[in-house]
Amino acid sequence: MSEWWWVVSAGVLSLILTGGLRRYALSKSLMDIPNARSSHSIPTPRGGGVSIVVAFLLAVVILGWQHLMPVSAVVAILGAGGLVAVIGFMDDHGHIAARWRLLGHFAAAAWALFWLGGLAPLNLFGASINLGVIGHVLAAFYLVWMLNLYNFMDGIDGIASIEAVTTCCGVGVIYGLTGFNDQAWAPLLLAAAVAGFLFWNFPPARIFMGDAGSGFLGIALGVLSLQGAWAEPRFFWAWLILLGVFIVDATLTLIRRLLRGDKVYEAHRSHAYQFASRHFGKHLPVTLGVGLINVLWLFPIALWVACMGGDGLLGVCIAYLPLVLLALKFRAGELERI
């Protein structure tokens, strides 16, 4: 029962911290002012994601102390997540050149991979494949892409929080059903920390996450997915399936903008979820839609892969195909018509 007490505590701590950060941001006029690239129309306090960082990192230390998480994984998340959060916090309060941000992101990824042991062997069509050094390089790019895509996808009220909560809860259930109970506590604690923040971020948002929170969430989810792969290779595929909405939208948008010759580091409003929010005229239907897709479509496929022996790569393809079609329907990566 003590573990569940820590889950509740992480949520309550995040809830209280976010409220305090909101009051601080209002008193110091730390506001996100709408501009031509914004998806919101009202000045809103920013930086609330710091509460997620603090609550989850404290929870990770406790997991390590209670021997519910390997020390190597604790050090990986503390170092990588802490560095990404600091970079995001500094960028929220000023500006860091893209090249220096990227250098810091790769340093965080390298730190995490060093402590995790790199990329675990993966199951492909029934065969266990160890990619060696190539796998470690791919894992570094995977972590950097995860933290950046999470930043890109944190553009409307509640969407990044709903994605994290549903993904982490789904993985927690999968770990429990497969007998990997100790593995479940880290994602459940992250879900609780995000849920505390979501109370303030649910549409219409009273505070935004900011780069510190979104980047931290991205790399934390990436590290947890790689750690899960070391416990059981099929868990990595389950993570990829559950994160499908964000991975598909962000990746498809990036590819189409690259092919068009856009400066991909510049702010834009051409993600599918952004077009969808403008189509519906509000954020709530899109945010709830992401949650429903995760629970009703992606979670059953992840269960099939992780609990019933389904092929991981095939599961990803099945899960992603309608997401690609949906992203194309909502014009992911297209130029916005003025």
N, C-alpha and C positions, 0 to 999 in steps of 0.2 A: 504493500500500500504506500510505502514511502515514495516510490517512484512516481505514482500518480499525484502525490502531494507536490512534488517538484514540478510536474507539468502544470498544475493549477497555479503554483507560485510564479512560474515563468510568465504565464498569461497575465496575471494580476500585476506583476512588476512592469511588464511592457505597457499595460493599460495606464498605470499611474505615471510612468515616465513620459509617455506620449502626451498626456495632459499637461505635465509640467513643461515639456518642450514647446508645446503650443502656446502656453502663456508667455514663455520666454521669447519665442519668435515674434509674438504680437507686441511685446514691450520694446523689443529692439528693431521692430519693423523689418524683420527678416521674412520678406514676402516674395512669393512667386508672382510676378506681374505678367498678365496675359500679353502675348504678342501675336504676330501673324502666324507663328508656328505652333502656338499653344492649342490644346484641346479643351481648355477651360476659359471662362469669361470673367471670373471674379478673382481679385487678388487673394491669395491663400498662403498661410504660413507654410514653410518648408522645413525639411530636416528631421521629420518625425521618425524616420527609419533608424536613427541612432538608438532608439529604445529597443528595437529588435536586436541590434548588435550587442548591446549591454546585457539584455536578458538572456540571449542564447549563449553568449560566451561564458557567462557565469554558470549557466546550466551545464555546459560542456565540461567545465572544471569540476563540477560536482559529479558528473558521470564518471570522469576519470578517477576521482577520489573514491567513489563507490565501486570501482572496478567494473563498471557497466560499459566502458568504452576504452579501447586500447590507448595507452599513453601516446603511441605514435600518431593515432588519429586525432587525439586531443591537441597535440602540438601542431599538427598539420592545419587544423581549423583555426586555432588561436593565431598562428603566425600569418597564414594566408588571408584569413578573413579580417584580422586586425589591420593588416597592411592595406588591403583593398578599401576597408572602411575609412581609414585615415586619408587615403588618396581622394576618395569620394567626398569626405568632409571638407578637405581643403579646396576641392573644386567647387563645392556648393557655396563656399564663402569667398571665392575669388576666381581664379582661373589657372589651370595647369595645362600647358601645351599638350596636344594629343600624343606626341611622341614620348613625352615623359610619363604620361598616364599609362601608355602601352608598355613601356619598359617596366614600370612598377607592377603592372598586371602579370607580365611574364615572370617577374621575380617571385610574385606570390604563388603562381602556378608551380614554378620550379621547387619552391619550399614545400608545398603540399605534396608534390610527387616524390620528393626525396624521402619524406617521412612515411608516405603510404607504400613506397616500394614500386612506384610507377603504375603502369596499366596491368591489371591482372589478365591472365589468359582468358580468352573469350570463346564461347561455344558458337560455332557457325555450322548449321545443318548437321548437328550431332557430333562434330569434331571439335576438340579443344585446340585452339590456335594461340600460340605465344608469339606476339609480334616483336618482342625484344625492344631494341633501341627505337625502332620505328614507332612502336606502340607508345613508348614514353613521349616521343615528340608529338604524336597525334593527341595524346592525353593533355599535353601542355596547351595545344591550340584549342582543344575542347574546353578546358577550364577558362581560358581567356575569352572564348566565344560565349560561353555560358554567362559570365559576369557582364559582358557587354550587351548581349541580347536581352538580358533581364533589365538593364538600364534602358534599352530602346523600347521595351514593351511596357515600361512603367510610365504610360502616357495618359491614362484616364483613371478616374476614381475607382479604387478598389481592385483593379484587375491583377496587379502584381501580387497583392495579398491573397486574393482568392486562388490564384494559381499555386502559390506556395502551400496554403492550408490544405487544399484538396489533394495535391501531389503528396505531401508529407503524410497526411492521414491515410491515403491509399497505400503508400509504401509501408506504413506502420502496420496496417491490417495484414498485408502480404507477409511481412516478417513474422507476425504473430501466428498466422495460419500455417507457416512452414516450419515453425519451431525455433526460429531465430529471435527469441524474445528480447535478448539484450540489444540486438541491432535496432529494435523498434524505438528505443527511448530517445535517441538523438533526433530523428525526424519528427517524433511526436512533440518533443520540447520545442523544436523550431516552429512547428505548426501553432503551438500555444503562444509563443512569443509574437508571431505574426498576427494571430487572432486578437491579441490585446491591442496591437496597433490598428487592426482593421476596424475596431469599434469607432475610431476617430477618422478613418480613411474611407469608410463605406459611403457610396454616393448618396447625397452630395458631400464630398470630402471636406473635413474641417482642418486637415493638415496633410501635406504631401510627404512622401517617403524621402525624396532626395537621392542623390547619387550614392551617398554613404550607405543608405539602406538597400537600394536596389542592387548595387554592385556586390555588396556583402551577401545578399540573398543568392545571387547568381553563383558566386564561387562556393558558398556553403552547400548549395544543392549539388553542384558539380563534385565537390569533395566527397559528400555523403554517397553519391552514386558510385564513385570509384571505390570507396571503402566497401560498399555493398558487393561490388564485383569480386573483391577478394574473399568475401564470405561465401558467395555462391554466384558464379558467372551469370546465371539467368536473371539475377536481381538488377544487373546493369541495364539489360534490355527493358525490364519493367520500369525503371526510372526514365529511360528515353521515351517510352510510350506515354507515360503520365505527363511528361513535360512537352508533349507533342504540339500543343497549340502555340506555345511560345517559340519553339524551335522552328516550326514550319513557317509561321508568319514572319519572323525575323530573318530567317535564312532566305526565303523566297524574295522578300523585299530587298535584301542586300544584293542578291544575284541580279535582279532586274535593274536596280540602280547602277550596279557596276557595268552591266552590259550597255546601259544608256550613256555611260561616261559621267555620271554625277559624282560630285565630291561627297563620298559616303560618310565623312566625318562631320558634315554639316547637318544641323537640325532640320527635320522635315516632318511632314504629316502624311506619309504615304504608306504606312502599315495598314494591313487589312482592318485591324481593330479600330484604327483611327477613322478610316472611311466608314466603317460600320456605325461608329458613334455619331458621325455627322448624318448618316442616312436615317438613323432612328431619332436624332435630335436630342439624345441624352446618353449618359454613360451607363446607367443602370442595366438596360437590357443586354448590353454587350458583356458587362462584367458577370452578370448572372448566367448568360449564355456560355461563357467560358467555364464556369463552375459546373454547369449541367453537362457539357461535353466531357469534361474530365470524369465526372461521376458515372454517367450513363453510357458513354462510349469507350473512353480510354481505360478506365479502371477494369471493366470486364476482360478486355484484351490483355492487360497486364496480369490479371489473375490467371488467365489461360496459359500465359508464358511461364509465370513463376510457380504456379501451383499444380498445373496439369500437364506440364511437359511440352507445351507448344514451342515451336522454334522461334527464337528471339528475333532474328532478322526478318522472318516472315511476319511476325506480330507487328513489328515496327512498320513494315510496308502496308499491312492491312489497316493499321491505325492511322497512318499518315495520308493515305490516298484521299479520303473524303476531306481531310483538313486542307490539303493542297487545293482541291476543287473549291472549297469554301473560301480560302484566301484569294483565289483567282476571281471568284464571284464578287468579292469585295475589293477587287482591284489592287491587291498588295503590290507595292513597288511602282505603281503607275504615277504619272504626273497628275497633280491635283488640278482640276479644271476650275479656273477662276470665274 
